[in-house]
Amino acid sequence: MDEFDIIAKIFAPLATAPFAFGLKDDAAAIPPRPGFDMVVTTDAVAEGTDFFAFDTPSGIARKALRVNLSDLASKGAEPAFYLLNLSLPATVTADWLRSFAQGLRADQEDFEIGLLGGDTGRTEGPLSIAVTAMGYLPEGTLVRRSGAKPGHDLYVTGTIGDSGGGLQIRREKLADISVQHRNFLLDAYHLPKPPVRFGSSLRRFASASIDVSDGLIADLDHVAKISGVKLVLDAAAIPRSNALRAFWGDDAEAIIRATTVGDDYQIAFTASDHESVMAAARETAVTVTRIGRVEGGEGVELQFEGRKLAVPKPGYRHF
């Protein structure tokens, strides 16, 4: 199939909004929503860095979309639309693209989001996928990184480090833990589970929030710098799955590894109303853990059994 066949036969059925024009025009025309702000984010995933060549096409599609939904959720926005740019090597087949589109369709239904358009082209390099996601929230309610205040508590959703454990297993073909734990960690790597529905509740109580993608400590450092505060983390409180504990252990080194490996796609945030946080967690069936506090000062400090832990590399670096 050429580019126009790919658009018409594979991706046009995903563009269900009337103002996407069935992907038959040069652009979409999004009508305004009075009283709402549109939130826009973009992220890319590439073969060899974020996924492997022999991963399932549907799984690759869902990961590419979900890493963007995680950003929207961390701002308190509800997803609405997305754009998709594909750089395809010659090895990609029509069957591969059909399976890729099936993955997108599954997540479109789960997260109530629709395709608006994008671009498809060939590349001599590895497969690369860029998604631009758009969502809405009531005007003026976006949760930024800059609102953390001394006295607020620090929270994180889900568990931390599982994807990094899965990536190690995937790369090194390790099998020295139970099949159940191995599969759990591999699934965390292949298919992120951003707390999208919990994200919209952040507008009620969060003073600052960030998507955890490059590592919990590295991402929280952005919050600390922009808010002008110090974030103190209780290492023992940081949530890690039983599978990751079985794989990496439970000592200080294991905790540092989990908090710096990245690829979690959870939400870290600050808030002063603990009851509201826990009520939202119950409403959305999301695990939320209080992991520290906000103080005067600067930077991020990880404490374990009363002592400060040195963290040589706080997270993933893109360059």
N, C-alpha and C positions, 0 to 999 in steps of 0.2 A: 504493500500500500504506500501511496505517496502521502505527503503532508495533509492534503485536503481530504483524502480518504480517512486518515487517522482522526482528523477533527470530526468529520461528518458521521462516521460509523462508530467510533469508540467514545469520544468525549462529548459530542453534542447531546446525547441522551442524559448526561449528568447536569446539563445546564437548564434546569427546570424553571428558573425565574423568568417571567415574560420579558423583562428588560435586558436579559442576556441575548435575546434575539436568536436563540438556537445556535449561537456561535457563527452566525452567517454575516456578521458585520465586523467593522474594525474595532469596535469598542462597545462596552455596555453603558447604560445610562441609569444610574442608581437614583431613585427618587429620594428626596429628603425625608427624614423622620423628625417632625417638629418636637422639640423638647429633649432630643437625644444627641449625643456626640457619637461620631463614628471613630472607632479605634482601629488602627492599621498596624500590622506587624509583618515582617518577612524573615524567612529563614531558609537555608538550603541544606540539603544532605547530598553526600557524594559517595560513590562506590569506593571501598577501601578505607574510608574514614568512619562513615556512619552506618554502613551496611556492607554486606559481602555480595559478590557477583551471583552466588548460588542461593541467596535468600529468596523466599517466595516473592513474586511480583506484587501480590496483594498486600503482603506484610510490609514491603518497602513503601508502597503507596500510603498505607495507614500511618507509618512512622513519619513520613514526610509531612503529612497533614497534621498529625498530633503534636509535633514539636512546635508548631505555630499556635495551635489551640492552647497550649500551655502558657504561651506569652499572653494571649487574650485573657485567659482565666486569671492570671496574676494581676491584671489591671482591673478586674471586676467586670469585664465585658462578656456579653453573650455572643457566641459566634453567629455569623450570618452568611458570608460569602467568601470565596477565595479565587485567586488566580493561580494558574499552574504553568510553569515554564520547564520544558523537558529538553535536555541535551542528550540525544540518543546515539550510542555507538551502533555500528553496523550489525552487531550480534543480536540486537533486540528484534524479536519477531512479532507478527500480528497476534499470535496466541499469548505472548508475554504481555502485550499491551492490553489485551482483553482482560487478563487476570488482574493486571494493575488497576484497570478501571473498576473491576468488581470490588477491589479493596476500597477504593474511593467511595463507591456507592454505599458500601456497608457503613462507613463512618459518616457519610452524609446523612444517612437515616438516623444513626445513633446520636449525632450532635446537631442535627437540624441546620445544616449548612449546605450551600449550593455553589456549584462552579459558575463563574462568570466569563472565563476566557483564559487566555495565556498565549504561549508560543511553543512551537515544536520544531526542533532542528537537529541536524546531525553533528556529531563530534568525533574527532579522532582520539579523544581522551576517554576517561571513564564516564559511566553514566552519572549524570548530575540532575538533581531535581530541586527547583526553587518554588516555594509556595509563598504567596502574599495573602494573608488572611485578614478579614475585616469583621468587626463585631460592633455592637451598640451597647451603650449604657446611658442612663439618665444624665442630662447635661450637667457638667461640672462635678461628676462623682468619680472620675478616674482615680484609682489608688496609685500614687506615685512612689518612688523610692525615697523621697525626701522628707517624709513626715514622722520618722521615728523620734521619740522623745524619752529622756531619762525617766525611769519609773515604769515604762511600758514593758510588757512581757514579749518574748520572742517565741514563735511557733513555726512548725513545719508540718506539711501534710504527708501522708504515706510513710514509706520507708526510704532510707538513703543508702546508696551504694550497690543496689541489686544489679543494675544494668552493667556497672563496671565489673562485677563478678561474672556476669554472663558473657561479657566481651572477652575476659580472660579465658574462660572455658572454651569459647568459640575459636579463639586464636590458637590456643595451645592444646586443644583436643583433650582436655583434662576430664577425668572420670573418677576422681578419688573421693567423691561424696555420693550420697544416695541418689538414685535416679530421680526421685521426687524433688530433692533440693536442686539437682542439676537442671532439671526441666524448668523449675520456677525461675532460676536466675537467667537461663537462656530466654525465657519468655519476656522477662523484664527488659532485656537488651533489645529483642526484636520488636516488641510492641509496647511502647510507653503507655502509661495510664494516667494522663494528666487529670486533675480533679476539676473538670470543666464546670460541673454544676455547682460545686462548692464555690468556685471563683466569683460568681455573681453576688454571693453573700458577703464578700469582703467589703463591699461598699458600706455595709452597716456598721463595721467595727474596726477595720484595719487602718492603721495610721501610715504604714509603709508596707510595700510588698514587692516581691521579685520572683521571677521564674528561676528555678534551680536547674541549670543546664550545664554550666562549666565547673560545677563543684560547689557544695554548700558554703564552704568558707570563702571561696573566691567571689561568689555571688553576693554573699552577705557583706563582704568588704565594700562592694559598690554602695549598698544601703548605708553603711557606716560613714563612708566618705561624703556622700551627697546629703545625708541628714546631719552630719557634723556631730556624731555620737560614737560611743564605744559599744560594741555588742559582745556580751560575755556568754559563752556557750558552756553548758554542762555536758561534757562528753558522754557521761553514762546515760543521759536522758535522750540522746539522739537515737531515733528509732531505726533499728536495723532488723531485717527479717531473720527468722530462725535459719533459713537456708544460707544467708550470708554469714551468719555467726558460725555455722558449721563449716563453711568453706574457708573463711579468713581468720576465724578466731574471735576473741572477745577482749583482747588487751588494748593498750593505748595505741599501739601501731596499727591495729586493725581499724580502730575508730578513725584515726587520721586518714587512712587509706579510703575508707568509705566516704568521708566528708570532702575529699579532694578529687575523687575519680571522675565525677561529672556524669552527664547523660541521664539524670534522674527525672527531669520534667515534672517536678513537684513544685509546691509554692511555699516559700518562706515569707513570713510576715510578722509585723509587730502590732500589738493591740493592748488596750488597757482594761477591756471588759471581758474577763475570762468566761463568764456565764454565757454571753452572746456567742463567743467563739465555739463553745462546746454545744450550744443549741444548734448552731448551723452545721456542725459536724454530724450531729444526730440526724438532722433533717435530710442531709444529703448522703448519709451512710459513708462518710469519709473519715478516716483516722487522722486526727490532729493531735500533735504532741507539743507541750510547752518545753522548750529546750534551753531557755536562757532568759536574759534580761537586757534592757538598754540602760547604759550608764553614761555619765559625762566622760568625755575623753575622745579617743579616736581608735579606729582599727577594730579587729576581731580577735578575741582571746578565747582559746579553747582550754578549759580546765578539766583536769581528771584527778580525782581523789585529792583535791586540795592544792594541786600544783598546776602551773601553766605548762601546756605542751607546746613544744616548738614545731612549727609547721613549715618545712622548707619550701614546699611547692603547694600553694593554696588551691590550685585547680588546673584545669585544662587550658593550654594556651594555643590559640589558632595560628599564631606566627612565632 
